[in-house]
Amino acid sequence: MSVATAKALQMELMRASSTLSGFPTPMIPDEKIFIIDTGASVTITNSATEFTSPPRFVQHTQLKGIASGLTARGIGTALYTFKDDDGFLFQIVLHNVLFVPELPI
């Protein structure tokens, strides 16, 4: 997938998310699109701030599939905090997350 195609997909996802969830468009600063794909073979993020410690460096790791051609710069454990419908916070810890700064979403 080209970067232009991925950015177009990102905009469409933001529009759809806004329509389905009632969130205002554009999203407010503390909102972020979080895509869960139960069939994915890897977990990737474009934000180094999501890691519990600096990601470990990886060499020569190019992605295939939907993010084909992008290069992973690191790997580590990521921590995500969400607020449920009742306002309670919960966390998800994901291990072996690839850090791919060029990922558009």
N, CA, C and O atoms as a GROMACS GRO file, in nm:
protein
  420
    1MET      N    1   0.085  -0.117   0.000
    1MET     CA    2   0.000   0.000   0.000
    1MET      C    3   0.090   0.123   0.000
    1MET      O    4   0.185   0.130   0.077
    2SER      N    5   0.060   0.218  -0.085
    2SER     CA    6   0.139   0.340  -0.090
    2SER      C    7   0.105   0.430   0.028
    2SER      O    8   0.000   0.414   0.092
    3VAL      N    9   0.194   0.524   0.057
    3VAL     CA   10   0.170   0.618   0.166
    3VAL      C   11   0.046   0.702   0.137
    3VAL      O   12  -0.032   0.732   0.227
    4ALA      N   13   0.027   0.740   0.011
    4ALA     CA   14  -0.091   0.819  -0.026
    4ALA      C   15  -0.219   0.739  -0.002
    4ALA      O   16  -0.318   0.793   0.047
    5THR      N   17  -0.218   0.611  -0.036
    5THR     CA   18  -0.334   0.526  -0.013
    5THR      C   19  -0.359   0.510   0.136
    5THR      O   20  -0.474   0.515   0.180
    6ALA      N   21  -0.253   0.491   0.214
    6ALA     CA   22  -0.267   0.476   0.359
    6ALA      C   23  -0.323   0.603   0.422
    6ALA      O   24  -0.407   0.596   0.512
    7LYS      N   25  -0.278   0.719   0.376
    7LYS     CA   26  -0.330   0.846   0.429
    7LYS      C   27  -0.477   0.864   0.393
    7LYS      O   28  -0.555   0.914   0.474
    8ALA      N   29  -0.515   0.824   0.273
    8ALA     CA   30  -0.656   0.831   0.233
    8ALA      C   31  -0.739   0.738   0.320
    8ALA      O   32  -0.850   0.772   0.360
    9LEU      N   33  -0.686   0.619   0.348
    9LEU     CA   34  -0.754   0.524   0.437
    9LEU      C   35  -0.768   0.583   0.577
    9LEU      O   36  -0.872   0.569   0.640
   10GLN      N   37  -0.662   0.648   0.625
   10GLN     CA   38  -0.666   0.711   0.757
   10GLN      C   39  -0.778   0.815   0.762
   10GLN      O   40  -0.853   0.819   0.860
   11MET      N   41  -0.790   0.898   0.662
   11MET     CA   42  -0.895   1.000   0.660
   11MET      C   43  -1.033   0.936   0.657
   11MET      O   44  -1.125   0.983   0.724
   12GLU      N   45  -1.048   0.829   0.579
   12GLU     CA   46  -1.176   0.759   0.572
   12GLU      C   47  -1.211   0.696   0.706
   12GLU      O   48  -1.326   0.700   0.749
   13LEU      N   49  -1.111   0.637   0.773
   13LEU     CA   50  -1.135   0.578   0.905
   13LEU      C   51  -1.176   0.685   1.006
   13LEU      O   52  -1.264   0.662   1.089
   14MET      N   53  -1.113   0.801   1.001
   14MET     CA   54  -1.148   0.910   1.092
   14MET      C   55  -1.292   0.955   1.066
   14MET      O   56  -1.367   0.979   1.160
   15ARG      N   57  -1.329   0.966   0.938
   15ARG     CA   58  -1.465   1.006   0.904
   15ARG      C   59  -1.566   0.901   0.950
   15ARG      O   60  -1.669   0.935   1.008
   16ALA      N   61  -1.535   0.775   0.925
   16ALA     CA   62  -1.625   0.668   0.966
   16ALA      C   63  -1.636   0.660   1.118
   16ALA      O   64  -1.745   0.642   1.171
   17SER      N   65  -1.524   0.674   1.186
   17SER     CA   66  -1.524   0.670   1.332
   17SER      C   67  -1.610   0.782   1.387
   17SER      O   68  -1.686   0.763   1.482
   18SER      N   69  -1.597   0.898   1.329
   18SER     CA   70  -1.675   1.013   1.372
   18SER      C   71  -1.824   0.989   1.351
   18SER      O   72  -1.906   1.022   1.437
   19THR      N   73  -1.858   0.931   1.237
   19THR     CA   74  -1.998   0.904   1.205
   19THR      C   75  -2.057   0.799   1.296
   19THR      O   76  -2.169   0.814   1.345
   20LEU      N   77  -1.982   0.689   1.318
   20LEU     CA   78  -2.033   0.577   1.397
   20LEU      C   79  -2.036   0.605   1.546
   20LEU      O   80  -2.130   0.564   1.615
   21SER      N   81  -1.935   0.674   1.596
   21SER     CA   82  -1.923   0.690   1.740
   21SER      C   83  -1.982   0.820   1.791
   21SER      O   84  -2.001   0.836   1.911
   22GLY      N   85  -2.011   0.912   1.703
   22GLY     CA   86  -2.062   1.041   1.747
   22GLY      C   87  -1.952   1.136   1.789
   22GLY      O   88  -1.981   1.246   1.836
   23PHE      N   89  -1.824   1.095   1.772
   23PHE     CA   90  -1.715   1.186   1.805
   23PHE      C   91  -1.716   1.302   1.708
   23PHE      O   92  -1.751   1.286   1.591
   24PRO      N   93  -1.677   1.420   1.754
   24PRO     CA   94  -1.671   1.534   1.663
   24PRO      C   95  -1.561   1.517   1.561
   24PRO      O   96  -1.462   1.448   1.585
   25THR      N   97  -1.578   1.579   1.447
   25THR     CA   98  -1.475   1.581   1.344
   25THR      C   99  -1.421   1.722   1.336
   25THR      O  100  -1.502   1.814   1.325
   26PRO      N  101  -1.290   1.747   1.339
   26PRO     CA  102  -1.187   1.646   1.356
   26PRO      C  103  -1.182   1.596   1.500
   26PRO      O  104  -1.244   1.653   1.590
   27MET      N  105  -1.105   1.488   1.520
   27MET     CA  106  -1.095   1.430   1.653
   27MET      C  107  -1.025   1.529   1.747
   27MET      O  108  -0.944   1.610   1.704
   28ILE      N  109  -1.057   1.521   1.876
   28ILE     CA  110  -0.993   1.608   1.973
   28ILE      C  111  -0.854   1.555   2.003
   28ILE      O  112  -0.826   1.438   1.975
   29PRO      N  113  -0.764   1.638   2.061
   29PRO     CA  114  -0.623   1.600   2.074
   29PRO      C  115  -0.596   1.470   2.149
   29PRO      O  116  -0.498   1.402   2.117
   30ASP      N  117  -0.678   1.433   2.246
   30ASP     CA  118  -0.647   1.311   2.321
   30ASP      C  119  -0.710   1.186   2.259
   30ASP      O  120  -0.701   1.078   2.317
   31GLU      N  121  -0.773   1.199   2.143
   31GLU     CA  122  -0.829   1.084   2.074
   31GLU      C  123  -0.726   1.030   1.974
   31GLU      O  124  -0.648   1.105   1.916
   32LYS      N  125  -0.729   0.900   1.956
   32LYS     CA  126  -0.638   0.838   1.861
   32LYS      C  127  -0.707   0.717   1.802
   32LYS      O  128  -0.777   0.645   1.873
   33ILE      N  129  -0.688   0.694   1.675
   33ILE     CA  130  -0.742   0.576   1.611
   33ILE      C  131  -0.660   0.455   1.656
   33ILE      O  132  -0.537   0.457   1.649
   34PHE      N  133  -0.727   0.353   1.701
   34PHE     CA  134  -0.663   0.230   1.748
   34PHE      C  135  -0.731   0.116   1.673
   34PHE      O  136  -0.848   0.085   1.699
   35ILE      N  137  -0.660   0.054   1.582
   35ILE     CA  138  -0.717  -0.051   1.498
   35ILE      C  139  -0.679  -0.187   1.556
   35ILE      O  140  -0.561  -0.216   1.578
   36ILE      N  141  -0.779  -0.270   1.580
   36ILE     CA  142  -0.756  -0.405   1.629
   36ILE      C  143  -0.788  -0.501   1.516
   36ILE      O  144  -0.900  -0.505   1.466
   37ASP      N  145  -0.687  -0.579   1.476
   37ASP     CA  146  -0.702  -0.676   1.368
   37ASP      C  147  -0.667  -0.813   1.424
   37ASP      O  148  -0.549  -0.844   1.443
   38THR      N  149  -0.766  -0.894   1.452
   38THR     CA  150  -0.742  -1.024   1.515
   38THR      C  151  -0.667  -1.120   1.424
   38THR      O  152  -0.617  -1.223   1.470
   39GLY      N  153  -0.657  -1.088   1.296
   39GLY     CA  154  -0.584  -1.174   1.204
   39GLY      C  155  -0.444  -1.124   1.172
   39GLY      O  156  -0.375  -1.182   1.089
   40ALA      N  157  -0.402  -1.017   1.238
   40ALA     CA  158  -0.270  -0.960   1.210
   40ALA      C  159  -0.159  -1.050   1.263
   40ALA      O  160  -0.175  -1.115   1.366
   41SER      N  161  -0.048  -1.054   1.191
   41SER     CA  162   0.065  -1.135   1.234
   41SER      C  163   0.163  -1.056   1.320
   41SER      O  164   0.247  -1.116   1.388
   42VAL      N  165   0.155  -0.924   1.317
   42VAL     CA  166   0.242  -0.838   1.400
   42VAL      C  167   0.160  -0.720   1.452
   42VAL      O  168   0.055  -0.686   1.398
   43THR      N  169   0.212  -0.658   1.557
   43THR     CA  170   0.154  -0.536   1.610
   43THR      C  171   0.252  -0.424   1.582
   43THR      O  172   0.372  -0.438   1.608
   44ILE      N  173   0.202  -0.312   1.529
   44ILE     CA  174   0.292  -0.202   1.493
   44ILE      C  175   0.234  -0.070   1.542
   44ILE      O  176   0.112  -0.055   1.555
   45THR      N  177   0.323   0.025   1.569
   45THR     CA  178   0.284   0.159   1.608
   45THR      C  179   0.382   0.259   1.548
   45THR      O  180   0.496   0.225   1.517
   46ASN      N  181   0.336   0.382   1.532
   46ASN     CA  182   0.423   0.488   1.481
   46ASN      C  183   0.467   0.584   1.591
   46ASN      O  184   0.530   0.686   1.564
   47SER      N  185   0.433   0.553   1.716
   47SER     CA  186   0.460   0.644   1.827
   47SER      C  187   0.554   0.580   1.929
   47SER      O  188   0.518   0.480   1.991
   48ALA      N  189   0.671   0.638   1.947
   48ALA     CA  190   0.767   0.587   2.045
   48ALA      C  191   0.717   0.610   2.188
   48ALA      O  192   0.764   0.543   2.280
   49THR      N  193   0.624   0.702   2.208
   49THR     CA  194   0.575   0.731   2.342
   49THR      C  195   0.485   0.621   2.398
   49THR      O  196   0.455   0.622   2.517
   50GLU      N  197   0.441   0.528   2.315
   50GLU     CA  198   0.354   0.420   2.360
   50GLU      C  199   0.431   0.305   2.425
   50GLU      O  200   0.370   0.215   2.483
   51PHE      N  201   0.562   0.307   2.416
   51PHE     CA  202   0.644   0.200   2.472
   51PHE      C  203   0.670   0.225   2.620
   51PHE      O  204   0.682   0.339   2.664
   52THR      N  205   0.679   0.114   2.696
   52THR     CA  206   0.704   0.125   2.840
   52THR      C  207   0.850   0.162   2.869
   52THR      O  208   0.880   0.215   2.975
   53SER      N  209   0.938   0.135   2.775
   53SER     CA  210   1.078   0.178   2.780
   53SER      C  211   1.121   0.195   2.634
   53SER      O  212   1.052   0.147   2.544
   54PRO      N  213   1.233   0.261   2.609
   54PRO     CA  214   1.272   0.282   2.469
   54PRO      C  215   1.278   0.149   2.394
   54PRO      O  216   1.334   0.051   2.444
   55PRO      N  217   1.221   0.146   2.273
   55PRO     CA  218   1.222   0.020   2.196
   55PRO      C  219   1.365  -0.022   2.162
   55PRO      O  220   1.452   0.062   2.136
   56ARG      N  221   1.388  -0.153   2.163
   56ARG     CA  222   1.519  -0.206   2.125
   56ARG      C  223   1.536  -0.192   1.974
   56ARG      O  224   1.441  -0.211   1.898
   57PHE      N  225   1.655  -0.158   1.932
   57PHE     CA  226   1.686  -0.138   1.791
   57PHE      C  227   1.676  -0.270   1.715
   57PHE      O  228   1.716  -0.374   1.766
   58VAL      N  229   1.622  -0.266   1.594
   58VAL     CA  230   1.620  -0.381   1.504
   58VAL      C  231   1.685  -0.341   1.372
   58VAL      O  232   1.678  -0.225   1.331
   59GLN      N  233   1.748  -0.438   1.308
   59GLN     CA  234   1.817  -0.410   1.182
   59GLN      C  235   1.743  -0.472   1.064
   59GLN      O  236   1.690  -0.583   1.074
   60HIS      N  237   1.739  -0.401   0.954
   60HIS     CA  238   1.694  -0.455   0.826
   60HIS      C  239   1.560  -0.528   0.836
   60HIS      O  240   1.547  -0.642   0.790
   61THR      N  241   1.462  -0.463   0.894
   61THR     CA  242   1.330  -0.525   0.911
   61THR      C  243   1.229  -0.447   0.830
   61THR      O  244   1.177  -0.346   0.878
   62GLN      N  245   1.200  -0.492   0.710
   62GLN     CA  246   1.099  -0.428   0.624
   62GLN      C  247   0.970  -0.505   0.634
   62GLN      O  248   0.968  -0.628   0.631
   63LEU      N  249   0.860  -0.430   0.645
   63LEU     CA  250   0.729  -0.492   0.658
   63LEU      C  251   0.674  -0.535   0.524
   63LEU      O  252   0.708  -0.478   0.420
   64LYS      N  253   0.589  -0.636   0.527
   64LYS     CA  254   0.516  -0.682   0.409
   64LYS      C  255   0.368  -0.667   0.440
   64LYS      O  256   0.332  -0.632   0.552
   65GLY      N  257   0.284  -0.693   0.346
   65GLY     CA  258   0.140  -0.684   0.368
   65GLY      C  259   0.091  -0.541   0.357
   65GLY      O  260   0.136  -0.466   0.270
   66ILE      N  261  -0.002  -0.502   0.444
   66ILE     CA  262  -0.067  -0.371   0.433
   66ILE      C  263   0.031  -0.255   0.451
   66ILE      O  264   0.009  -0.147   0.395
   67ALA      N  265   0.138  -0.275   0.527
   67ALA     CA  266   0.238  -0.170   0.549
   67ALA      C  267   0.365  -0.199   0.470
   67ALA      O  268   0.474  -0.160   0.511
   68SER      N  269   0.352  -0.267   0.359
   68SER     CA  270   0.465  -0.312   0.278
   68SER      C  271   0.561  -0.198   0.244
   68SER      O  272   0.520  -0.090   0.202
   69GLY      N  273   0.690  -0.226   0.262
   69GLY     CA  274   0.794  -0.131   0.226
   69GLY      C  275   0.838  -0.043   0.341
   69GLY      O  276   0.944   0.020   0.333
   70LEU      N  277   0.761  -0.036   0.448
   70LEU     CA  278   0.801   0.045   0.563
   70LEU      C  279   0.902  -0.032   0.647
   70LEU      O  280   0.900  -0.156   0.650
   71THR      N  281   0.990   0.041   0.716
   71THR     CA  282   1.097  -0.021   0.793
   71THR      C  283   1.072  -0.008   0.943
   71THR      O  284   1.047   0.102   0.992
   72ALA      N  285   1.081  -0.119   1.013
   72ALA     CA  286   1.072  -0.117   1.159
   72ALA      C  287   1.203  -0.065   1.215
   72ALA      O  288   1.311  -0.106   1.171
   73ARG      N  289   1.195   0.027   1.310
   73ARG     CA  290   1.314   0.088   1.371
   73ARG      C  291   1.342   0.033   1.510
   73ARG      O  292   1.449   0.055   1.566
   74GLY      N  293   1.244  -0.040   1.567
   74GLY     CA  294   1.263  -0.094   1.700
   74GLY      C  295   1.152  -0.191   1.736
   74GLY      O  296   1.057  -0.210   1.660
   75ILE      N  297   1.166  -0.254   1.854
   75ILE     CA  298   1.066  -0.347   1.904
   75ILE      C  299   1.064  -0.338   2.056
   75ILE      O  300   1.168  -0.317   2.119
   76GLY      N  301   0.945  -0.352   2.113
   76GLY     CA  302   0.935  -0.344   2.258
   76GLY      C  303   0.794  -0.369   2.307
   76GLY      O  304   0.710  -0.419   2.233
   77THR      N  305   0.771  -0.335   2.434
   77THR     CA  306   0.641  -0.352   2.497
   77THR      C  307   0.568  -0.219   2.500
   77THR      O  308   0.624  -0.118   2.543
   78ALA      N  309   0.444  -0.218   2.452
   78ALA     CA  310   0.364  -0.096   2.448
   78ALA      C  311   0.250  -0.105   2.549
   78ALA      O  312   0.196  -0.213   2.575
   79LEU      N  313   0.215   0.008   2.605
   79LEU     CA  314   0.108   0.016   2.704
   79LEU      C  315   0.005   0.116   2.654
   79LEU      O  316   0.038   0.229   2.619
   80TYR      N  317  -0.122   0.073   2.652
   80TYR     CA  318  -0.231   0.159   2.607
   80TYR      C  319  -0.332   0.172   2.720
   80TYR      O  320  -0.366   0.073   2.786
   81THR      N  321  -0.379   0.293   2.743
   81THR     CA  322  -0.480   0.317   2.846
   81THR      C  323  -0.605   0.368   2.777
   81THR      O  324  -0.600   0.460   2.695
   82PHE      N  325  -0.719   0.308   2.811
   82PHE     CA  326  -0.848   0.344   2.754
   82PHE      C  327  -0.946   0.378   2.864
   82PHE      O  328  -0.929   0.338   2.979
   83LYS      N  329  -1.048   0.452   2.828
   83LYS     CA  330  -1.157   0.481   2.920
   83LYS      C  331  -1.281   0.412   2.867
   83LYS      O  332  -1.318   0.430   2.751
   84ASP      N  333  -1.347   0.332   2.952
   84ASP     CA  334  -1.466   0.262   2.907
   84ASP      C  335  -1.588   0.355   2.912
   84ASP      O  336  -1.575   0.471   2.950
   85ASP      N  337  -1.703   0.305   2.874
   85ASP     CA  338  -1.824   0.386   2.866
   85ASP      C  339  -1.868   0.442   3.001
   85ASP      O  340  -1.941   0.540   3.007
   86ASP      N  341  -1.823   0.379   3.110
   86ASP     CA  342  -1.857   0.426   3.244
   86ASP      C  343  -1.752   0.519   3.303
   86ASP      O  344  -1.764   0.562   3.417
   87GLY      N  345  -1.649   0.550   3.225
   87GLY     CA  346  -1.545   0.642   3.269
   87GLY      C  347  -1.429   0.578   3.343
   87GLY      O  348  -1.340   0.648   3.391
   88PHE      N  349  -1.430   0.445   3.353
   88PHE     CA  350  -1.321   0.375   3.420
   88PHE      C  351  -1.205   0.350   3.323
   88PHE      O  352  -1.227   0.318   3.207
   89LEU      N  353  -1.083   0.367   3.373
   89LEU     CA  354  -0.965   0.343   3.292
   89LEU      C  355  -0.925   0.196   3.297
   89LEU      O  356  -0.936   0.132   3.402
   90PHE      N  357  -0.880   0.144   3.185
   90PHE     CA  358  -0.822   0.011   3.181
   90PHE      C  359  -0.703   0.013   3.087
   90PHE      O  360  -0.694   0.098   2.999
   91GLN      N  361  -0.613  -0.082   3.105
   91GLN     CA  362  -0.490  -0.084   3.027
   91GLN      C  363  -0.475  -0.215   2.951
   91GLN      O  364  -0.521  -0.321   2.994
   92ILE      N  365  -0.409  -0.204   2.836
   92ILE     CA  366  -0.372  -0.320   2.756
   92ILE      C  367  -0.222  -0.312   2.735
   92ILE      O  368  -0.170  -0.210   2.691
   93VAL      N  369  -0.153  -0.420   2.767
   93VAL     CA  370  -0.009  -0.430   2.745
   93VAL      C  371   0.014  -0.525   2.628
   93VAL      O  372  -0.035  -0.638   2.628
   94LEU      N  373   0.088  -0.479   2.529
   94LEU     CA  374   0.119  -0.561   2.411
   94LEU      C  375   0.271  -0.578   2.402
   94LEU      O  376   0.345  -0.480   2.410
   95HIS      N  377   0.315  -0.701   2.385
   95HIS     CA  378   0.458  -0.732   2.377
   95HIS      C  379   0.500  -0.746   2.231
   95HIS      O  380   0.417  -0.776   2.144
   96ASN      N  381   0.626  -0.725   2.205
   96ASN     CA  382   0.686  -0.741   2.072
   96ASN      C  383   0.618  -0.652   1.968
   96ASN      O  384   0.592  -0.695   1.856
   97VAL      N  385   0.591  -0.528   2.006
   97VAL     CA  386   0.533  -0.429   1.915
   97VAL      C  387   0.646  -0.367   1.834
   97VAL      O  388   0.748  -0.326   1.889
   98LEU      N  389   0.626  -0.360   1.703
   98LEU     CA  390   0.726  -0.298   1.616
   98LEU      C  391   0.704  -0.147   1.611
   98LEU      O  392   0.591  -0.100   1.599
   99PHE      N  393   0.814  -0.071   1.620
   99PHE     CA  394   0.811   0.074   1.608
   99PHE      C  395   0.841   0.110   1.463
   99PHE      O  396   0.952   0.089   1.414
  100VAL      N  397   0.742   0.166   1.393
  100VAL     CA  398   0.753   0.202   1.252
  100VAL      C  399   0.712   0.349   1.239
  100VAL      O  400   0.595   0.378   1.217
  101PRO      N  401   0.809   0.443   1.253
  101PRO     CA  402   0.775   0.585   1.255
  101PRO      C  403   0.704   0.635   1.130
  101PRO      O  404   0.626   0.730   1.138
  102GLU      N  405   0.728   0.574   1.014
  102GLU     CA  406   0.666   0.619   0.889
  102GLU      C  407   0.522   0.573   0.871
  102GLU      O  408   0.455   0.612   0.776
  103LEU      N  409   0.475   0.489   0.962
  103LEU     CA  410   0.338   0.438   0.954
  103LEU      C  411   0.240   0.554   0.963
  103LEU      O  412   0.246   0.630   1.060
  104PRO      N  413   0.148   0.570   0.867
  104PRO     CA  414   0.059   0.688   0.869
  104PRO      C  415  -0.053   0.678   0.971
  104PRO      O  416  -0.114   0.781   1.002
  105ILE      N  417  -0.083   0.562   1.022
  105ILE     CA  418  -0.194   0.550   1.119
  105ILE      C  419  -0.160   0.445   1.223
  105ILE      O  420  -0.240   0.419   1.313
   0.00000   0.00000   0.00000
